[in-house]
Amino acid sequence: MRIFSVKTSGRLRVEGYSPIVENYGTMVFGRKISFRAQRKLPVLVKAKKGAVLTIGDGTFLNEGVSVVASQAIDIGRNCMIGDNAAIHDSHYHAVDEGDEISIAPIRIGNNVWIGRNALIFPGVQIGDHSVIGAGSIVTRSIPSHSVAAGNPARVIKRLSASDSFVRH
């Protein structure tokens, strides 16, 4: 197994069980990133061969979160990602004979809150200061300052957060 580059800007905080980190591409972790797993549900972060996974300063990944980059996933600063959320930029398998495998980069803006059990699909962009409801399946991009929920997720409310606002 060949491990490629992992770049960090500072310490990572791990609460409970250590995350599973599989890196065959490039990972860039910002400062003060937190991983939490207290019930034997570790966080999985993986970059496949040639892929780039970036996680911004102050981002929190809760128990059971799965982030797998086949091409590119960029998670912004000060994001909160709830238990068992999955962020994958590939569907991994063709649905029908002759179909191509869907792989497309994902970009999650700054100060985004992704609720428990949410699924973020290939090609999605989530704008700054947005909230994704628990259990939502995000198949299309969500604009900044939005609350989106459902299956498929759709915007249900607009937010007026200032650019300096950070969720805690």
TALIN-V58922 format. One record per residue. N is the residue number from 0. RES is the residue in one small letter. SS is DSSP state (@ for helix, = for strand, . for the rest). PSI is psi in whole degrees, 0 to 359 (NA if undefined). Layout:
BEGIN
n = {N;N}
res = {RES;RES}
ss = {SS;SS}
psi = {PSI;PSI}
END
This chain:
BEGIN
n = {0;1;2;3;4;5;6;7;8;9;10;11;12;13;14;15;16;17;18;19;20;21;22;23;24;25;26;27;28;29;30;31;32;33;34;35;36;37;38;39;40;41;42;43;44;45;46;47;48;49;50;51;52;53;54;55;56;57;58;59;60;61;62;63;64;65;66;67;68;69;70;71;72;73;74;75;76;77;78;79;80;81;82;83;84;85;86;87;88;89;90;91;92;93;94;95;96;97;98;99;100;101;102;103;104;105;106;107;108;109;110;111;112;113;114;115;116;117;118;119;120;121;122;123;124;125;126;127;128;129;130;131;132;133;134;135;136;137;138;139;140;141;142;143;144;145;146;147;148;149;150;151;152;153;154;155;156;157;158;159;160;161;162;163;164;165;166;167}
res = {m;r;i;f;s;v;k;t;s;g;r;l;r;v;e;g;y;s;p;i;v;e;n;y;g;t;m;v;f;g;r;k;i;s;f;r;a;q;r;k;l;p;v;l;v;k;a;k;k;g;a;v;l;t;i;g;d;g;t;f;l;n;e;g;v;s;v;v;a;s;q;a;i;d;i;g;r;n;c;m;i;g;d;n;a;a;i;h;d;s;h;y;h;a;v;d;e;g;d;e;i;s;i;a;p;i;r;i;g;n;n;v;w;i;g;r;n;a;l;i;f;p;g;v;q;i;g;d;h;s;v;i;g;a;g;s;i;v;t;r;s;i;p;s;h;s;v;a;a;g;n;p;a;r;v;i;k;r;l;s;a;s;d;s;f;v;r;h}
ss = {.;.;.;.;.;=;=;=;.;.;.;=;=;=;=;=;.;.;.;=;=;=;=;.;.;=;=;=;=;.;.;.;=;=;=;=;=;.;.;.;.;.;.;=;=;=;=;.;.;.;.;=;=;=;=;.;.;.;.;=;=;.;.;.;.;=;=;=;=;.;.;=;=;=;=;.;.;.;.;=;=;.;.;.;.;=;=;=;.;=;.;.;.;.;.;.;.;.;.;.;.;.;=;.;.;=;=;=;.;.;.;.;=;=;.;.;.;.;=;=;.;.;.;.;=;=;.;.;.;.;=;=;.;.;.;.;=;=;.;.;.;=;.;.;.;=;=;=;=;=;=;.;=;=;=;=;=;=;.;.;.;.;.;.;.;.;.;.}
psi = {129;126;126;196;137;120;130;147;354;193;149;141;127;122;115;222;145;146;158;119;117;113;113;3;238;132;135;114;131;191;150;41;140;136;132;131;97;350;38;30;80;156;138;123;128;135;118;172;123;354;159;126;121;131;122;167;140;11;143;128;121;179;137;4;141;119;112;117;120;335;293;131;128;112;126;192;150;38;153;124;117;165;135;14;149;129;105;131;15;149;350;333;148;145;318;158;131;347;148;155;131;116;124;142;151;137;124;124;190;148;42;139;119;120;168;138;16;149;128;120;165;142;358;141;132;122;163;147;26;162;132;121;152;138;5;151;109;108;347;158;149;129;164;155;44;150;126;143;161;185;102;155;140;156;126;350;149;144;153;31;135;161;338;351;133;126;147;NA}
END
